[in-house]
Amino acid sequence: MVPLSRLAFIGNSLPRRCGIATFTTDLQQATAASRPKLKTSIVAMTDQGQSYDYPSTVQLQIREERIEDYVRAADFLNVSQFEAVSLQHEFGIFGGEAGSHIMALLSRLTMPVVTTLHTVLSKPIAAQRGMLERLADVSSRIVVMAEKGRELLHTVYRVPPDKIEVIPHGIPGFAFVEPDQAKAKLGFGDKAVILTFGLLSPSKGIEVMIDAMPSILESCPNAVYVVLGATHPHLVRHQGEAYRESLMARVRELDIEDHVVFLDRFVDKATLLAFISMCDVYVTPYLNEAQMTSGTLAYSFGLGKAVVSTPYWHARELLADGRGTLVPFGDAIATGNAIAGLLVDDAHRLAMRERAYASSRSMTWERTAERYLAALQSARLRYRISAIGRLSHRAHSNENYMPPQLQTDYLHPRTMAPASGEI
């Protein structure tokens, strides 16, 4: 079969600040790099009241609450003759009840859709269940990033097993390096560095890690906890910086201000990789079990870091068999003991790092892009076979059936609003 030549991605996109925006952009770039003749474009979701200086790769944007934007985006994708669509799904990024506006787009498409679910709820409300079941019906394939996602799709949402594919979160193809050089460059040369990265919000459990620091300092007096990341934009919009300020107040109460560093910034990939490179232990003390994927966990794991995490779904799978350490939710004592144990035991830490790095080689963005392309190519083939079957059935059921006359007017360019303006 002729390889795909035009591929569209629907989801958030950088410079919007969120994990899905980073994922969509990384996947698009990796896919484009793997097939030089493949044309890739992004249709970006824009949250209400916001505007972004999107790059040229973003050919169109959808304002999440405007149903007409979804319809026009479908027209754009059809007229532009894209051959397949990769949809990044999260309930919170689409308008309508449980994100139902996206169906106005998907139901009009004349090409197959492969949907990546960034969240799969084990106990959805009725609207969420109905929306995901409809989404599964219109998607040629469903991608999840953990085996737990496959299990839930089958048992909770009745998605056929052969329609589900597990493709782990992509990671940079980064070398296995010691942290010393990055530490010196970033000003932490004499420290044992613990790192958490990501948009700050109460679900991240940073306060648990702060409460663990005094016990860590008893075993490792030169330890420092670096919290890298801006506060989540939605949180800032509704509460300002109250959460960050509460964390800083807790640091002062514990008298550990010299050992906790808050870096309030949204960093580019190169800077992020430098910070991950310098840490001795990476920690994700998240408070909610029902997290299907964590990009920050995947990146740190892929750089061969010793990881301590609470046992949310993604971490439980990724860090199994000695590839990381799991601690109970909200348990500052267990968290402190696990991190201190790694910081003072170089051999144990190195062995964990090597296991993580070796097992993550299949997760590089290059490999991830190839798996997505294979899924999209397969979806395109099945879609064509299905279309031929429908056409044949129609012809046999109607003796007077005549194939529709070929229309060519849609091949002419249609004026569409650029991504930097409104649709």
C-alpha positions in Angstrom: 0.0 0.0 0.0 1.2 3.5 -0.8 2.6 5.2 2.4 0.6 8.0 4.0 1.4 11.4 2.4 -0.8 13.7 4.5 -1.4 13.3 8.2 -3.2 15.6 10.6 -3.0 15.8 14.4 -5.8 17.2 16.6 -5.0 18.3 20.1 -3.5 21.0 22.2 -0.2 22.4 20.8 2.7 24.4 22.0 3.1 27.2 23.0 0.0 26.3 25.1 1.3 25.2 28.4 0.1 21.7 29.2 1.2 18.1 28.9 -1.0 17.3 25.9 0.3 20.3 24.0 3.9 19.0 24.5 2.9 15.4 23.6 1.0 16.5 20.4 4.0 18.7 19.3 6.6 16.0 20.1 4.6 13.3 18.2 4.1 15.5 15.2 7.7 16.4 15.0 8.9 12.8 15.5 6.5 11.6 12.8 7.6 14.3 10.3 11.2 13.5 11.0 10.7 9.8 10.4 9.1 10.2 6.9 10.6 13.2 5.1 7.9 13.0 2.3 5.0 13.0 4.8 3.2 16.3 5.2 2.0 16.7 8.8 -0.2 19.5 10.3 -1.8 20.2 13.6 -5.3 21.4 14.3 -4.9 23.0 17.7 -7.5 23.3 20.5 -7.5 26.7 22.0 -9.0 27.2 25.5 -11.7 29.8 26.2 -10.5 33.4 26.3 -6.9 32.5 25.3 -4.8 33.1 22.3 -1.4 31.6 21.3 1.3 32.4 18.8 1.1 29.1 17.1 3.9 27.9 14.7 3.3 27.4 11.0 2.7 23.7 11.6 -0.6 24.6 13.2 -2.7 25.2 10.2 -6.0 25.8 12.0 -7.2 26.3 15.6 -10.5 25.4 17.2 -11.9 27.5 20.0 -13.1 24.9 22.4 -16.6 26.3 23.0 -17.5 27.2 19.4 -19.3 24.3 17.8 -19.0 26.0 14.3 -15.2 25.8 14.6 -15.4 22.0 14.9 -17.5 21.8 11.7 -15.2 24.1 9.8 -12.2 22.1 10.9 -13.8 19.0 9.5 -14.4 20.8 6.2 -10.7 21.9 6.2 -9.4 18.3 6.8 -11.7 16.9 4.1 -11.0 19.5 1.5 -7.3 19.3 2.2 -7.4 15.6 1.5 -5.7 14.4 4.7 -5.5 10.6 4.7 -5.7 10.0 8.4 -6.1 11.9 11.7 -4.4 11.3 15.0 -6.7 12.7 17.8 -5.3 13.4 21.3 -8.2 13.1 23.7 -8.7 14.5 27.1 -12.2 15.4 28.4 -11.1 18.8 29.5 -9.9 20.2 26.2 -13.1 19.9 24.2 -16.3 21.9 24.6 -19.8 20.6 25.3 -20.9 18.1 27.9 -18.0 15.7 28.6 -16.3 17.2 25.6 -19.0 16.2 23.1 -18.3 19.0 20.7 -15.5 17.0 19.1 -18.1 14.6 17.6 -19.3 17.5 15.4 -15.8 17.2 13.8 -15.2 13.4 13.8 -18.7 12.5 12.5 -18.0 14.6 9.3 -14.5 13.3 8.5 -13.9 11.3 5.3 -10.7 9.7 6.6 -9.9 7.3 9.5 -9.2 8.5 13.0 -6.8 6.9 15.4 -7.5 8.3 18.9 -5.0 8.4 21.8 -6.7 8.5 25.2 -4.7 10.4 27.7 -7.2 9.6 30.4 -9.4 6.5 30.9 -11.7 6.7 33.8 -12.6 3.6 35.8 -15.8 5.2 37.2 -17.1 7.6 34.6 -20.3 9.5 35.0 -23.0 8.7 32.4 -22.0 11.5 30.1 -18.3 10.5 30.1 -19.1 6.9 29.5 -21.4 7.7 26.6 -18.9 10.1 25.1 -16.0 7.6 25.2 -18.2 4.9 23.7 -19.2 7.2 20.8 -15.5 8.1 20.4 -14.5 4.4 20.2 -17.2 3.8 17.6 -16.0 6.4 15.2 -12.3 5.7 15.8 -10.5 3.0 13.6 -8.2 2.3 16.5 -7.8 3.4 20.1 -4.3 4.0 21.6 -3.6 4.0 25.3 -0.2 4.3 27.0 -0.5 1.6 29.7 -2.0 -1.9 29.9 -4.4 -0.6 32.6 -6.0 1.5 29.8 -6.5 -1.6 27.6 -8.1 -3.4 30.6 -10.5 -0.5 31.4 -11.5 0.0 27.8 -12.5 -3.6 27.4 -14.2 -4.2 30.8 -15.8 -0.7 31.5 -16.5 0.6 28.0 -16.9 -2.7 26.0 -14.3 -1.7 23.3 -13.3 -4.8 21.3 -9.7 -5.9 22.3 -8.5 -5.9 18.6 -9.4 -2.2 18.4 -7.0 -1.3 21.2 -3.3 -0.7 21.0 -0.8 0.1 23.8 1.9 2.5 22.7 4.0 3.9 25.6 4.6 7.6 26.0 7.5 8.7 23.8 10.8 9.8 25.2 13.8 11.7 23.8 16.7 9.5 22.5 19.0 10.8 25.2 22.4 9.3 26.2 22.9 7.7 29.6 24.9 10.3 31.5 26.1 11.0 35.0 24.6 14.1 36.6 27.8 16.0 37.5 28.2 18.1 34.4 24.6 19.2 34.3 24.7 20.0 38.0 27.8 22.2 37.6 26.2 24.0 34.7 22.9 24.7 36.6 24.6 25.7 39.9 24.0 22.6 41.9 27.5 21.1 41.7 27.8 20.1 45.4 24.3 19.0 46.0 22.4 15.7 46.0 19.5 16.7 43.8 15.9 15.5 44.0 13.6 16.8 41.2 10.0 17.2 40.4 8.9 18.8 37.1 5.6 19.8 35.7 2.7 22.3 36.0 2.1 22.9 39.7 -1.3 21.9 41.1 -2.6 20.3 44.3 -2.9 16.8 42.7 0.9 16.6 42.3 1.5 16.0 46.0 4.4 18.4 46.4 3.5 19.1 50.0 4.1 15.4 50.8 7.6 15.6 49.4 8.3 18.8 51.3 7.2 17.1 54.5 9.7 14.3 53.7 12.7 16.6 53.3 13.6 16.9 57.1 14.1 13.1 57.3 16.0 13.0 54.0 18.4 15.8 55.3 19.2 13.6 58.4 20.8 11.1 56.1 21.9 13.4 53.3 22.6 16.9 54.6 23.5 18.3 51.2 20.2 17.3 49.6 18.1 19.8 47.7 14.6 19.4 46.3 14.0 21.3 43.1 10.4 22.0 42.0 10.6 23.0 38.4 7.5 24.3 36.6 4.9 27.1 36.4 1.6 26.9 38.2 -1.1 25.3 36.1 -2.7 28.1 34.0 -6.3 27.0 35.0 -5.3 27.2 38.7 -3.7 30.7 38.2 -6.9 31.9 36.5 -9.1 30.9 39.5 -6.8 31.1 42.5 -3.7 33.0 41.5 -0.6 31.7 43.1 -2.2 30.7 46.4 -1.1 27.0 46.1 2.5 27.8 45.4 2.5 30.3 48.2 1.1 27.7 50.6 4.0 25.3 49.6 6.6 28.0 50.2 5.0 28.8 53.6 5.3 25.1 54.6 9.0 25.2 53.6 9.5 28.1 56.0 7.6 26.4 58.8 10.0 23.4 58.5 13.0 25.7 58.3 14.3 24.0 55.1 14.4 27.1 52.9 18.0 26.3 51.9 17.0 22.9 50.7 13.9 23.5 48.6 14.1 25.5 45.4 11.0 26.6 43.4 11.7 27.5 39.8 8.5 29.1 38.5 9.0 28.7 34.8 7.7 26.7 31.8 10.9 25.5 30.2 11.7 24.4 26.6 12.8 20.8 25.9 16.5 21.4 26.0 16.3 23.1 29.4 14.1 20.4 30.8 16.5 17.6 29.7 19.3 19.5 31.3 17.4 19.6 34.6 16.5 16.0 34.5 20.1 15.1 33.6 21.3 16.8 36.8 19.0 15.0 39.3 20.0 12.0 41.4 16.4 11.0 42.2 13.3 12.0 40.3 10.1 11.9 42.3 6.4 12.0 41.3 4.4 12.1 44.6 1.0 12.3 42.8 -2.1 11.8 45.0 -4.4 10.1 42.6 -4.2 6.5 41.5 -6.2 7.1 38.3 -3.5 8.6 36.2 -3.0 6.7 33.0 0.1 8.5 31.9 2.7 11.0 33.0 5.0 12.6 30.5 7.4 13.8 33.2 7.7 10.2 34.6 8.3 8.8 31.1 11.0 11.4 30.3 12.9 10.9 33.6 12.7 7.1 33.3 13.9 7.3 29.7 17.0 9.4 30.8 17.9 6.6 33.2 17.0 8.3 36.5 16.3 6.6 39.8 12.6 7.3 40.3 10.5 7.3 43.5 6.8 7.5 42.9 3.4 6.9 44.3 1.7 3.9 42.7 -0.6 5.6 40.2 -1.4 3.4 37.2 1.4 4.5 34.9 4.0 4.4 37.6 2.9 0.9 38.7 3.6 -0.5 35.3 6.7 1.5 34.3 8.6 1.1 37.6 7.8 -2.6 38.1 10.6 -5.2 38.5 13.1 -3.0 40.2 13.0 -0.2 37.6 11.9 2.3 40.3 10.6 2.5 43.8 6.9 2.9 44.7 5.7 4.4 48.0 2.2 4.8 49.4 0.0 7.8 48.5 0.5 10.7 50.9 3.1 9.0 53.0 5.9 11.4 53.7 7.8 9.0 56.0 7.9 6.2 53.3 8.8 8.8 50.6 11.7 10.2 52.7 13.0 6.7 53.6 13.0 5.6 49.9 14.7 8.7 48.6 17.3 8.8 51.4 18.1 5.2 50.8 18.8 5.8 47.1 20.9 8.9 47.8 23.3 7.1 50.2 23.5 3.9 48.3 25.3 4.7 45.0 25.4 1.0 43.8 21.7 0.5 44.3 20.9 3.8 42.6 23.1 3.0 39.6 21.6 -0.4 39.2 18.1 1.1 39.2 19.1 3.7 36.7 20.6 1.1 34.3 17.5 -1.1 34.5 15.3 1.9 33.7 17.4 3.1 30.8 17.8 -0.3 29.2 14.0 -1.0 29.3 13.1 2.4 27.9 14.9 2.1 24.5 11.7 1.0 22.8 10.0 4.2 24.0 12.1 6.7 22.1 10.1 9.2 20.0 11.6 7.6 16.8 10.2 4.2 17.8 7.0 5.7 19.0 6.4 7.6 15.7 6.9 4.4 13.8 4.3 2.6 15.8 1.8 5.4 15.4 2.4 5.5 11.6 1.9 1.7 11.5 -1.4 2.1 13.3 -2.5 5.0 11.1 -1.5 3.1 7.9 -3.5 0.1 9.1 -6.5 2.3 9.9 -6.3 3.8 6.4 -6.3 0.4 4.8 -9.2 -0.9 6.8 -11.1 2.3 6.1 -10.7 1.9 2.4 -11.7 -1.7 2.5 -14.8 -0.8 4.5 -15.7 2.0 2.1 -15.4 -0.3 -0.9 -17.6 -2.8 0.9 -20.3 -0.2 1.6 -20.2 0.9 -2.1 -20.5 -2.7 -3.3 -23.4 -3.4 -1.0 -25.2 -0.3 -2.2 -24.7 -1.3 -5.8 -26.0 -4.9 -5.3 -29.0 -3.7 -3.3 -30.1 -1.3 -6.1 -30.2 -2.5 -9.7 -30.5 1.1 -10.9 -27.6 2.2 -8.8 -25.1 4.5 -10.6 -21.8 5.5 -9.0 -21.8 9.2 -8.1 -20.3 11.6 -10.6 -16.8 12.6 -9.7 -16.8 16.1 -8.2 -13.6 18.1 -8.6 -14.6 21.5 -7.3 -13.6 20.6 -3.7 -10.0 20.2 -4.9 -9.6 23.9 -5.3 -8.2 25.7 -2.2 -10.8 27.1 0.2 -10.2 30.2 2.1 -9.7 29.2 5.7 -8.7 31.3 8.7 -5.1 31.0 9.7 -4.2 29.5 13.0 -3.2 32.8 14.6 -6.6 34.2 14.0 -10.2 33.1 14.6 -11.8 30.5 12.5 
